Amino acid sequence: MDSIIQFFTTPSFLMQALINGMVIGALFSLAAYGLALVWGVMNIINVAQGDFVILGGYVAFYALGISTPFLEALQPNFFSRILLTPGILPLLSIPIASSILFVFGYLLYKVIIYRIVSRDLFTSLLATFGISLALQQLMNLSFGADVQFINTGLPTLFFMDDLVALPVVRLFSLILASILSVFIVIFLKKSKMGLAIRAVSQNARAAALIGVNTDRVYAFTFALNTAICGACGALVGMIFNLHPYIGTPYTVRSFMIVIFAGLGNLPAVILSALGLGVFEESADFMFGAELRLAFVFSLLVFVLVFRNWRLSKKREYLK
Amino acid sequence: MNKKISKLILGFSALTLLLVGSATAKVDGDIVTLGAAVSLTGKYSTNGKHTKNGYDLAVKRINENGGFKVKGKTYKIAVKYYDDESTPARAAQLAERLIKQDGIQFMLGPYSSGLTKAMAPVTENYKIPMIEANGASRSLFTKGYKYLFAILTSADQYLAGAVDLLAEKAKEEGRSLKTLKVAVAVENDPFSLDVRLGAVEKVNKYKMKLVLDEKLPKSLDDMAAILTKVRALKPDLLIVSGHAKGAATAARQIDQFRVYVPMVAMTHCDSAQIEQKYPVGAENILCAAQWHKKLTYSDDDNLFGDGNDYVDIFTREYGYSPPYQSAESSTAIQVYVDAFKRAGSFNPQKVRNAIAKTKLQSFYGNVKFNQYGQNIAKPMVLLQVINSEYNVVAPTKWASTPLIYPRPK
C-alpha cells in the first residue's frame, strides 16, 4: 500500500514511469503493427515476430561492428568525421537493419510462407513456431549466446532536479516509432501497393478478380513486416539487450497489443501499445517488478471479458 | 499386414537397443567412461561450452600424462557427452539414457542449478555418483541426496560476503550498522533467489535495513523502474543477481541513469564481460566469483600447477581465458580420479564412499564435502573491477588489492 501512495505522491516517479512506459510502448507498437498487418492481410499469426526483432538487432549490431573500425582506420575526412559523431552511425544502422530484413522476409515468403497463406490457422501457427525455433538456434550458432548490446555513445538527459532520467537513445526510439507509424499510414492510404494491400485484406478473391497480383501483395506485406521488425530490433539492441533467446516476450507483447486494439486499426494499436507500456511501468513502481507481468496479463483477461460482454449485448440487440 | 510388420520392426529394434545398451560398459579395457549432459545449444550454450572445455582439458591432461593407476593397472578417461538443449526435461532424459543405455556409472554435472536439479533424482535413483561443478542452488543440498557432490560453493554464499564487507567498512567509519540501507534486485529463478536469501540473512543478522527487495521477471531486461527507486531510496549497498543478462543490464543502466550507490555487488560479471563491454558503469563494481587465478592454491596431483598455470594451459588450448565455470569443471574430473585411486575399484558404491571422504587441494581450491555433498572447504571471493580488471578484494586473507569504497561519484 505504501508503495502505491508513494508512487502517486512522488512526481518524479510518475514522470519516470510515463517516460519509460512510452518508450517501451513505442517499441512494442512497431512489432505489434507488423503483426497486425500480417494477421489482417494474410491471416497468419506470426509466432516468430519477436525473433525477427532480435535478428534485426543483430544485423544492426554487426553492421556497426564492421563499419566503425573501418571508418576509424580511414584518414579523417569530412564524411568520416560526420559519421563518427556519436549517434550518427547507430541511427544509420536502423535503415540498414530494416532493408536487410526486408530482403530476408521476402525470401522467407518465397521459400516457406507462401505455402501456408491459404491454409488454416493451425498450420500457420505451427509453421511460424518452427521458423521461430530454427531462427533462435541459427542466431545462437552464428552470433553466440553472449548478451550483446549496441553502444550508441549518446548521453542522458535529466529533469526535475536530476531525479528523472531520459537517455537520448530512448527519446530516439520514441520519435522514430512515431515517424515510422505515420509513414506506414501514409503508405497504406496513398501508394498503389498500400491500396492493393488493403484491397487484399478486405477480400483476397475479389482483389484477384480485379487484377491485383495477390502473391506479390502477400510477399510485400510479409517483407514489410520483417522490415518493421528490423527497425524495432535495432532500437531494442540500443536500449535493451540482444540475446538469441529473448524474442518471445516481444511476440507475446505484440500479440497482446493486437488483441487489445483489434485488427486493421493503426491508431488503436499505437495507443494501446503506449497505454500498455505506461501501465506496465506504473505497475512496476506500485507492485514491484515481480507482479508487473501478472498485472498486465490480468488486464488482458479483463479486457477480453469486457469485450465479450459488450459483444453479447450487441447480439441481443440484433436478435 | 502392414501393422504387423511395423510392430515386428519395432520389437526388433527395441531388442537390438537393449542388447547394444548392455554391451557397452563404463570401464572398457583400460578406459573409464564418465557421462555428461551439457548445454551445447539453447540459452546456456556459452556456459555449457565453458563446462565442456573444463572437463575436456582435465581429461586430455590426465591421458597425456599417461593416465592414472588403480590397483597397479593404468587407466585412461573418456567422457560421453549429450546435448541437453538447455532444458531440464531433456537433461533428465539424457541422464536416464546415459545410465541405462550407455551403461555409464559415473556422472558429471550439467551447467546450471535448474538442470542439475532435473538430473539428480535420476542418478540418485540408480545409485550412480554425480560430481557436479555448475549447480549452486541451495535446494540441491536439502533433499538428502547421497550421490550428489558439488565442487562449488552454494548460491546463498555468493553475495553474503558483500554485506559482511559493508558492515566491516561501516565499523571502520564508526557508523552504526542499523543505519545502513541495502537494496536487492534479483531475477526470479532458483539460483538468484538463493543469492538473495544468503544476502538477506546477513542483512537481518546485522540488523541493517532492507529498503528494496525486488524480483525481476525472467523476460525483462529493463531495470529502469528499479533504478529510479534506488535513486530515491539512496541505499548503501545494491545487490543484483540475474546471470549474465542481469549483470549486463545493471552495469549499463546504472551508468545510463547515473544512479549512485557507494557499493554495488553482482554475480556473473565475468560471463557478461561487463569490464570490457560497459567499462564506465562496471568500474568499482564488486563481483562474486568461485575462483580467481590470483588465488594461491595449487594442485596436489600436479595436473595443472596453480591458477596462473591453469589459465596458461587453458588459453593455449582454447584461445580464451578460462572463466571459473571451466576451472571448477576441470576440478570435478580431478576429484573423480582421486576417488578412483582411493577406492581401488570401479564399483559405484565404493567410489561414492571414496568421494564422500575426499580431502584435496587443486588449483581451484580445497575440496571437502559435508554430509549433504556440499564443498565446505572453499570460500567465495569478491572481485572488484578496477581499471577494467578484476582484483581480489575479499576475503581479506586472499585480497590482492585494497577495496575501493565508496565508489567514486
Chai-1 contact restraints between the chains, C-beta under 6 A:
chainA,res_idxA,chainB,res_idxB,connection_type,confidence,min_distance_angstrom,max_distance_angstrom,comment,restraint_id
A,Q16,B,T228,contact,1.0,0.0,6.0,A-B,restraint_1
A,N20,B,A224,contact,1.0,0.0,6.0,A-B,restraint_2
A,N140,B,S45,contact,1.0,0.0,6.0,A-B,restraint_3
A,A145,B,S45,contact,1.0,0.0,6.0,A-B,restraint_4
A,A145,B,T46,contact,1.0,0.0,6.0,A-B,restraint_5
A,D146,B,T46,contact,1.0,0.0,6.0,A-B,restraint_6
A,V147,B,A244,contact,1.0,0.0,6.0,A-B,restraint_7
A,V147,B,K245,contact,1.0,0.0,6.0,A-B,restraint_8
A,V147,B,A248,contact,1.0,0.0,6.0,A-B,restraint_9
A,V147,B,A272,contact,1.0,0.0,6.0,A-B,restraint_10
A,T156,B,Q256,contact,1.0,0.0,6.0,A-B,restraint_11
A,A165,B,F257,contact,1.0,0.0,6.0,A-B,restraint_12
A,P167,B,Q256,contact,1.0,0.0,6.0,A-B,restraint_13
A,F240,B,D221,contact,1.0,0.0,6.0,A-B,restraint_14
A,F240,B,D222,contact,1.0,0.0,6.0,A-B,restraint_15
A,N241,B,D221,contact,1.0,0.0,6.0,A-B,restraint_16
A,N241,B,A248,contact,1.0,0.0,6.0,A-B,restraint_17
A,Y245,B,K43,contact,1.0,0.0,6.0,A-B,restraint_18
A,P249,B,S219,contact,1.0,0.0,6.0,A-B,restraint_19
A,E281,B,A225,contact,1.0,0.0,6.0,A-B,restraint_20
A,D284,B,A225,contact,1.0,0.0,6.0,A-B,restraint_21
A,F285,B,A225,contact,1.0,0.0,6.0,A-B,restraint_22
A,G288,B,E214,contact,1.0,0.0,6.0,A-B,restraint_23
A,A289,B,E214,contact,1.0,0.0,6.0,A-B,restraint_24
A,A289,B,L216,contact,1.0,0.0,6.0,A-B,restraint_25
A,E290,B,K215,contact,1.0,0.0,6.0,A-B,restraint_26
A,L293,B,P217,contact,1.0,0.0,6.0,A-B,restraint_27
